[in-house]
Amino acid sequence: MVVNSGNLQVSSGKTAGGLTLDGSKCDNNDKNTQNCAIALDDAEEEDNNSDVISDLTGHIGKWQLIWAIVLSLFQFPSTFHLFSFVFEGAHKDFWCAAPDHLKSIPTAVWRNLTQPKNGCSIIDINFNNILEENFTTALSDTSNFTLTKCINFEYDMDLIGKTVISEWQLICDRDGMVSIVEMCFLAGAAVGSVCSGWISDQFGRRITLMSFATVQCCVGILLAFASSLSTFMVLRFISGVSSMAVLVVSFVLVVELVSGKYRTILGILNLLPLSITYMIISGIAYVARDWRTIQLIGSIPCFLLLVLWLNVPESPRWLLARGRTEELKEIINRIAARNKITLPDNYEKLLISPSDTDTTVSILDLFRGKLLRTTLLMTVIWFSLVLLYFGITLHMNNLGGNIYINTILAGAVEGIAIICSILVVLKLGIRINLVIYMLVAGLACLMVNFVPDGNLWMIITLVMIGKCTIGATNAIIQTFTAYQYPTMLRNLGVGAGNFAAGVALIVVPYLWLMDRIQVFLPMTIMGGFGIIGAIALMLLHDKSPKTKKQQRVKKECLPEHLRVPTAFENSAYKHTES
């Protein structure tokens, strides 16, 4: 192995059994001998918590914290567009509409006498010859009547108001269109999650974020005025692309402003607005009761974020990787001024662009050598996680009960889980948390099959447990994935995970159609994938940061000459994540 730090290269022997990196053996009398071999196995993947940016500006400060909070606001409109269809396209009860002169007949009586099969068909009779006074008598025996398709429909408006389904009559023989409409957004989200990483690498985090945010705002308003289903579907696809791009790029920008353990902390907290937005949407939908009004209320505040266009900072680590030193110096000076840090003289000499900036990498590199195992397992993990997360999140109305209460409960438990996961991750590490969360989520979904007599509240409780744990997993997975790949392949690795997520997103609408075969079959499938995802995590060779105890053991095991100095101790600097 060669440890390369700028011009500093240290060759070492291969780690084998109880050998250290320079070929010497661990001291059998050392009190940490039992942990030494494990630590040495991980030494090759030593996590550098410091880089030249953090050495100059610190891991975190007031400036970084303020912008981390501001950038997290971009999660609100993205989550709104992602989750709004739960209410805008909610299923509701419907029946064949009565003629005008029979409107006063109670709905229950009208449906029982004229629609013996379902709300899609009605007895074939000339209702113009029937008056309200003799309605019950005339239809006392309907066994000899044939059925015909309904043309006009009425909908139950008590719980949920006007929806996309009721406006364009996506019912009966057109009910399959609901899954296609939902898939339009999710397919766009898949495209946005994969493409946004490459675009932001080429053109910068700031311009990518603000450009997609502008598209997101404009399309959100246009959706409220869509005049046809086809127009709505096209706009939903564009909304999916822009919303997922904003969500991903804002996350990347936040974690690139800080370093050390704060990347994990802020990376998780950056997704906390997702759970808050679920609860806000529920309140908006309860008050508005019309899908166009819901869309407008949720889209207009998005324009407030566009005011930040000229103020949002570029990622200092992206600027360093691209060799844009002058812009980088300007940002470092702003950080130092805000955080009241005194910069050393001639610190510009430390801002050396990586020598491999122009190195060409290919997606095929992810499937070579040791990375083949990592990529295949991460693909399974991402697919399983997204299938579970969005399968539950986007189909809260399939659970039964009050959709508004269910949504608020789901948002609350996910928010609590995200906050608690930070403490657990810092204590136990990332992977063990992901394994536990995926197992619990999978088992909770499977347990739904064993609820006695279909007890509604017990089912909702199990689903909320699954939602809580898989929500915490969703908040951690981006950070975890980034640690599994070397710097040059990091974006490609995350992109491969997002591609698997995109496939899962497209599958989700059709997954819930299986409830026609068996009511709990979708939950069973999601539970199975939760178990599969947990097994894949256990098989993965983890390269994420170690806990403090693990880091202390590793440092004690490493020979002194292999401990890489900081940027100030060495004139040449090894650049880490960008």
N, C-alpha and C positions, 0 to 999 in steps of 0.2 A: 504493500500500500504506500501511496505517496500523499502526504498532507501538504497541500499547496496553499500558501498564504502570501499572495503577491509574488515576490521574488524568493520567498523563503520556502524551501522544500526539505521535508524530512522523510527519509526512507525508513522503512521499518520492516521487521519480519512479519510473517503471517501469524495470525492468532490461531492457536491450536491447543485444545485441552486446557492445561494450566499454564500456558506460556503467555508472557506479556508481549506487547507489540514489538519490542526490540529483541525478542527471542529468549529472554530470561524467564525463569519460573517465578510464579507467585510464592511468597513466603508462607510456608505451611503453618508457621507459628503465629501469623498475623491474625488478629481477632476478627478481621473481615474476610478471612480466606473463603468462607462458605459463600460469600457474595462476589468474590473477586472474579471468578471465571465468567459469571453472568455479565458483570460490568464490562469486562474486556471484550465480550462478544458484541457489545453495543458500542464500543469505542470508535469503531469505524464510522458510525453514524452520529458522532458527537454533535449535539445541538449547540449552535453558536447563538447565545441569547443576545450578544452584543455585536454591533457592526459600527462602521465609521459614523453613521448618522446618530445612532444612540450614544456613542462615545462623546459626540459633540453636544447633543441636545438632551441626553438622558432618555431613559426608556419611556417616560411619560411626564407630562407637565400640564400646566393650565391651558396652554395653547392646544396641545393634542386632545385634551379632555373636552374642551369646548367644541372643537370640530368633530370629535367622535359623536357627541350628542346631536349636533346640527345634522350631520350626515345620516344619523339614524332616522331622522324625520322623513327621509326619502322612502323608508320602508312602508309608511302609512298609505300613500296612494297606490303603491305596487300591491300591497296586501288587499286593499279595497277592490281593485280590479280583479284580483285572483279569486276573491271570496264572494263578491257581490252576486254571482249567478246562483248561489245557494238560495237567495231570496228572489232575485229577478226571474229565475227559471224554476221556482218551487212547484212541485206537483200539488194539485188541489182537486177536490171533488167536482164533478161536472155531470150534466144530464141534458137531455134534449129539451130545448126551449119550448114553452107552451105558446100557442097563438095568443095574440093580444086580447081576444075576448075571453080567454080562459086564464089570464094571469092571476086572478084573485083566488084560484084554487090553491090550497096549501101544497107546498112543494112535495112533501112526503106522499100525499095522496096522488098527485099527478105522476110521480115517478113509479109508484107501486102499480098503478093501473095501466100505464102506457108503455113502460119500459121493463118488461119482465126479465130480460136477459142482462143488460148492462146499459150504461149511459150512451153507448154508441149507436144503438138501434131503438126503433120505436114501432109500435103496431101500425100496420098500413091501413089507415082509415081516414076518411074525409072529416077532419075536425070542424069544418065550417058548418056541418049539419048538426053539431052537438053544442048545446048551450050549457051554461054553468049549472042551471037548475036540474037538468037530466043527465049530467055528466056521469055520476056514479051508477045510475041505472043503465045507461047505454053501454057502459064498459064493465058490467057486472060479470060477464063471461067473455074473456079474451082468448080462450084456448084455440078458437078456430081462426084467429087472425094471423096473417103472416107478418114478418118483420121487415122493415126497410131502414136504410141508413139515415141517420139524422143529418140535417143540413145546418141548423142553427143550434147553438148550445148556450147554456147558462152555467155559471161557475159559483162555487161557494166562496163568498167574499168575506166571511166572518173573521178568519184567522190571518189570511194573506190576501192582499189586494190584487190589483191588476198586474199580471206577469207576462213575460214573453210568450209563455205557453198559451195563456188565454187570449192574447192579442192576435197571434197567428195560428191559433187552433192546432197546436202540436199534440194532438190526442188521437185516440183510436188508431186508424191505419197510418197516421203521421207521427205517432209517439216515438218512433225510432229517430226522428229528427232531433229530439232533445239531446241525445247522446252525441250526435254529429255537431250540433251547435256548441255543446260543451267542449268537444274535442278540438274545435277550431281555436279556442283560446289556449288550451293545453298544448296543442301542436306548436302554436306560436311561442309559447313559453319554452318549449323544448329547443326551438331554433334560437331564441334569445339567450338561453343559458349557455349554449355551445358557442355561438358566434361572438357574444359580448367579450369573452376573455381575449380572443384573437384581436378584435377591433381595439380594445383598450390597450393591448400590448403595442399595437402599431401606432395609434394616435394619441395615447395618453388616457389616464383615468378620468380626468376632469372633463375634457371635451366629450368623451363618450357618455359619461353620466348625464351631463346637462343636455346633450342632444337627444338622447333617448327619453329624458324626462320631459322635454318639450313635446316630442311626439306623443308621449303618454297623455299629457294634459289635453292636447288638441283632440286626439282620438276619443278620449273620455267624454268630452262635450258632444262630439259628433254622434257617439253611440246613443245619447239621449234623444236624438232627433232622427234616428234611422227610420226610413219609411218602408222598408221591406226586409224580409228575413234574410235574403241574400246579402244585402248591404250590411245588416247587423253581423252576419257571420264573417264577412271580410274584415270589418272593423274590429271584431273580437280577436281575430288572428293577429292583426297589427298591434292591438292592445297587449296581447300575450307576449309578443316579441319584445316590445318596449318595456313592459312591466318587469319581466324577468331580468332583462338587461340592467335596468335600474337597480333592482334588488341585489344582483350579483356584484356589479361594479361598485356600488356604494359600500358593500361589505368589504371588498378588496381594498378600497381606498382607506377605510377605517383601520384595518389591521396593518396597513403599510405605513401609517402615521406613527405607530408605536412599535415597541419590541419587547422581548422578554416575556414574562408571564402575562403581561397586559394584552398581548395579542390574543391569548386564549380568553381572557376576561372580557375584553371589549368585543371580540369576535362573537361570543355568546350573547352578550347584552345587546349587540346590534340587532338581533332578531327578536328582542323583547316587544317592539312595536307590533309584531305580527299578532300576538295574543291580545294586545290592547285594541287593535283594529277590529278583531272579531267581535268584541263587545260593543264597539262604537257602531259597527254596521248593523248589529241587531237592533240597537236603539233607533237608528235612522229608518230602518225598514219598518219597525213597529209604528213609527209616527207617520211616515210618508204613505205607505200602502199603495204605491204605484211605482213600477220599475223605472219609468223615465225620471220621476222625481228623485228616486234613490240614486240613479246614475248621475244626475246633475249635482246633487248635494255632495256626493263623494268626489266629484271631479273638479269642482271649482276651486277648493283650497289648494289643489296641486299647483296652481299658477303662482302662489305665494313663494314656492320654492325656487321658481325661475329667477326671482330677484337676486338670488345668490350666485348667478352665473359668473359675474366678474370677481367674486370674492372666494369661491371655492378653491382651495389650494390643490396643486398637482401633487401627486405622490413623490416625496423626495427620493424614495428608493427607485422609482421608475426613472426619474430624471438622472440619477446616478448611473443606472444601468444603460441609459441612452447616451451618456456622456454630455448632457446638457448642463454644464457646470455653472454657467452664469445664472440660470434660473434656479438651480439648486442652492447656490450661495444666497440668493435673495430670500428663499424660504427659510434657510437655516438662520439667517440674520433676524427674520421676523419671529421665529421660534425663540431664539435667544433673548430678544428684546422683551417678548411677552412673558417668558419664564424667568427673566432676570438672571440669565446665564452669561458669564464672561467667556467669550471664545478665545482660544489661544492665538497668538500671532501666526500669520501665514498658515492657517488651518486649511487653506485652499489646496495645499500640496497633498493633503490626505484624500482629497476627492478624486481618486484615480478610477477611471472607468474600467470595468472588468475586461481582461484581455480576450474573453470569449464572447463579447457582445454580439459579434457578427456570425457566431457559430450557427450553422443551419441544423435544425433538429427536425425529425419526422415523426409522425404518429406511429410509424413502425417501430421506433425506438422503445415505445412502451411495451412491446411484445418481444423484447430481446433479453436474454440473460435472466437475472434475478427479478427484473421488473415484470416479466411475463406473469409470474405467480401473483405479484402485487396487483397488477392491472385487472386480471381476471377476477380476483377476490373482491377488489373495490367495485367492480362492475356489478357483481352480485349484491354487495352491500347497498349500493346506491339504489338499485332497482327495488330491492326489498323495502328499504326505508321509505322511498317516495310512494310506492304502492300503498303502504300502510298509512303514511301521513295524510296524503291527499284522498285516499279512499275513505278515511274517517272524516277529514275536515270538510270535504266538498259534498258530503252526503249525510249531513246531520239530520236532514228532514226524513231520511229513510229509517231512523231509529224509532219513530213514533214519539208521542208526547208533544210538548210545546216547543216549536223550533226556536223561538226567541230565548226561552230559558235554557234550552240545550246549548245554544251557541254561546251564551254568556258564561255558562258553567265550563264549557270547553276552553274558552279564552282564559278564564280565571285559573283553571288548573294548569294549563300550559305555561302561563306566565310564572306561576309559583315554581313549576318544575324547572324553568329556564334559570331562575334566580338561584334555586337550591343547587342546581348542577354545577355552578361555578365553584362553590365550596367543595363539593365532592370531587370534582375534576382536579382541583389543586391539591387535594389530599391524597387521592388514590391514583390519579393519572387518567388519561382520556380513554384509552381502549377498554379498560375494565368497566367504566361507566357505560360505554356504548353497548358492550356485551349484555350487561344487566338490563339496560333500558330496552333493548331489542327483545330479549327473552321475556320480560314482563309484558311488553306490548303484545307479543305474539300469543302468549298464554292467555292474556285477558280476552283477546279476540276468540280464541278457541273455546274458552270457558262459556261463552254465550250459548253454545250448543247444549250445555248442561243446566241451564236455568230452568227450574221447575215451573211448569204452566205458563211459560213465556212471561214471567214477572217483569213488567216494563221498567220499574225503577232499578231492579237488579241488573237488567241489561244495560241501562243507561250508566249505572255505576261502573260496570266492567269496561264499557266503551270509554268512559272518562279516564279510567286508569290507563287504558291503552293510549288515549289521546295525550295524557300527561307525559308519559314516558317517551312516546315517539316524538312528541313536540320537543322535548329536551334533546333527543338524538338529532333531530333536524337542525337544532341550533349549534350542535358541536361538529357535525360531519364535515362542513367546509374546512374548518381549521384542521381537523384530523387528516383529511385527504391531502392537504397541502404539505404536511410533514412527511408523507410517505414517498415523495419523489424528490430527486435532486433539483437544484435551482433551474437548470436549463429546461427540464421537462415538467416543471411544476404546473404551468398553465395547461399543458397538454394532458397531464394526468387528471387535473380537476375537470377539464373539458370532457375527457372520456367518462368520468363519473356523471357529469351532467347529461351526456348523451344517453347513458343508461337510465337516468332519471327521466329524460324526455320520452323514452319508450314507455316507461311506467306511467307517465302522465297521459299518454294516448290510450293506454289500456284501461285506466281507471273508469271512464264512463261506461265501458262495456262490461267491466267486472260486475257492476251492480245490476246489470240485466239478468245475471244468473240467479237473482232472488226469485225469478219466476220458476226456476227448477226446484229450488229449496230455499226457504226464506233466509236461512243463515249461511248459505253457501258462500257468499262474498266474504263474510267475516271469517269463515273457516279457511278460505284461500289466503286471506291477508295474515291470519295467525300462522299459517304454515310458512309463509315467506318471512315472518318475523323470526321464527326459529332458524330458518336457513341463513338469514342475515347474521344472526348471533354466532352460528357455527363458522361462517366465513370470517368473521372478526377474530375468532379464536385461532383460526388457521393462519392469520396474517402475521408476518414478521414486523412488529410495530417499530416505527422510527420516530414516533412523537416524543416530545420532551418528557424527561423523567421527573419524578417527584424530587423534593429536596434530599430525601434520604438516599435515593438512587444516585443522584448527582454527586453526593458526598462520597459514596462508596466508589463511584467511578473515578473521581479525582484522586482518591487515595491509591487506587490500583494503577493509574497511569504513571509511567516514568516521567520524571521532571522535564526531560528534553522534548517530550511530545505534547506538553501543555501549550496550546497556541496563545501567543500574547495578544493584547488588545491593540487597537489602532495606534494608541499613543506610545506603546512599548515597541512597536515595529513600524518602520517607515513605509513598508508596503503592506497593503491591507487586503485581506480576503473578503470579498463581497459575498453576502449571503442573499436572503430572499429579496426579490423585487416584485 
